Amino acid sequence: MTTLVCNCNDTMPLDAAALSEAVGEPLRMHRLLCRREMGDYLQALEGTDDVLVACTQEQHLFAAVAEQQQAAGTPVLAPIRFVNIRETGSWSQGARRDPRTLTAKTAALLAVAALPEPEPVAVVDYRSQGRVLVLGPADRVLPWATRLHGTLQVTALVTGGSAQSVDDQTGAARAFVVSAGQVTALRGWLGAFTATWQTGNPIDLDVCTRCNACLAACPEGAIDFSYQVDLNACRGHRACVKACGVAGAIDFAREPAEVTEAFDLVFDLNDAPAFPMHQPPQGYLHAGGAAARQDELALQLTQLVGEFEKPRFFQYRESLCAHGRNDITGCSACIDVCSTQAISGSWKNGLGTVEVNPNLCMGCGACSTVCPTGAMRYNYPDAPYTGRQLKTLLGTYRQAGGRDAVVLLHDRTGGQRLIEQLGRRAMIGRAAGIPVNVLPLAGFHPASTGLDLWLTAITYGANRVAVLLTDDIAPEYRAALSTQMAVAQQILAGMGYAGTHFSLVEAGDAAALDRVLNGWQPNALTLPPASFNPSTLKRETLEFALDHLWRHAPQPAEAIPLAAGAPLGTLEIDRTRCTLCMACVGACPAQALRDNAERPVLGFIERSCVQCGLCASTCPEDAITLVPRLVPGEVARQQQTLNETRPFHCIRCAKPFGTAQMIEAMLGKLAGHAAFAGKAADRLKMCPDCRVVDMIERSDDPSILH
């Protein structure tokens, strides 16, 4: 790796010697790499090693220079990467006050940027031919349909409104299809929308010739240039019918018809969006009545023609899913949190799983964050790669002498913009800037990390883990992350780690972000760094982190109470009601509940319990209560007995086959059944084999026939 560092015309107080020692390679400190010292960049391109440029301000310029070299016949073999060390801290007010920590932070950012790229993931394909449905009021739809039809294949769907004011804009030629009606269904995504609407107007637009005779004939002016009758204004003269004549386009007795068509794009000009979710499908653009937004989204429409692809963000392991058993719903966390409604439940033979539509998934990763079992896994990047980033970031920072590290997780769009804005304000003295101990780490979406990776970051040396949320984050994600952080904080507090170790940073602008970041005080946290690497199995990573925190806990509690919804906990069994029917064992998706083939014993391994609630919902006696908590250490891995009793023996062959409590419950519930009336009630005290034999031997018993 060839690393090129520039202090941007001496505006960053970087020490070349100290930084070289921290990164383990000699570094030359450039002043104007993007201008006078461009030759050093060109020289680096001539090699075969990766090139890391510590500047994102001129990233496009550097990329263009590399392309020019390639076009001029000089092969550029070296992959080029870029990292921001300027706005992320070197321009902060604290950079000059604490050069040692600045060096540690810069070395950490360079080390993460130098990591190999994550493994590529599968992609989801979209194909759009430019068939667009423009729907909304006539005075919005018709002008936009006219403007777009030369670029796209337009169908205009008038859902109401008047077109009196647009006659001079739309032109007389029928250049595109115009329909009218009310949308009854709209579903799909880019390249695969299906729209259904119901036509109920007397004028059939497919038959209408736009001769305008009806407009001239209507005494109320109830017909405009949308060629639809305003039935509220119409007084039933039917002069329009007579004027239409042999064309026969107007029929007040026509039954409403339903029309279904396929489209690649939808341009919605109605005030209320057809897709009310926070993140609608790609290819659906809702502009409403705002002219500026209409212009912006219309430009986007014209760019959504062709073939596109995006990552397949998730991986689902059905065998780990706790959605449902025996037609009873347990966990639905991923369905509830998804802001695109891409996840739905699926049932087959009583087993409940979930299905994710990859075309609707936008890659937030919140489903994997809230999944208690790890059945839903985020892939962009996966947990092991993010863990490697955290380990590299915090390890490099610590080894270079950094203290009180704060990991700031953010996305590459809104969060990145806020950080860059704050850095520029700090440069000119209008803000304190990103503190030198705050280490930004960008991801695709801030909701893609959760309890397992946050606790892992603490074990690697983070003093605090913060997640930056901007105004465009869905409310479902805010609630989910807040719940996860509350659980994480309860765990550390229960182990005796004082202070606040997890923070959601909700900042609408750079000034708000500045106040929050510079208002934190470091926690008194002394914890040797962990050596484990995160696994693809979420629960395994969580166990590694919990074990490390427990081993070094200042004041560990035997049991730590957690908030409802935590993915850790135990069960309370009402032994007076439990019949040991073992229905809960069959329902448990995590194998936390165990039976015993030799005797009626209900066993339980607490560390395996995900608190999905399927056992409690399945229990016919309502004998199970969820208790969210954490019992650290080996105790939680050992099987404990929740309930046991002596077996009931068959009164005919003496074979054990149940419990006395179960038999008593069956006698009570089946007392009125004909097959078990009178002396036949003894059959309930027999094992299944003996019960059949008894029924055959007593074939003359009339109760058997009823």
Summary of the structure (lengths in Angstrom):
residues: 706
radius of gyration: 33.9
end to end distance: 84.4
largest distance: 108.1
contacts: 2286
relative contact order: 0.08
helix: 35%
strand: 22%
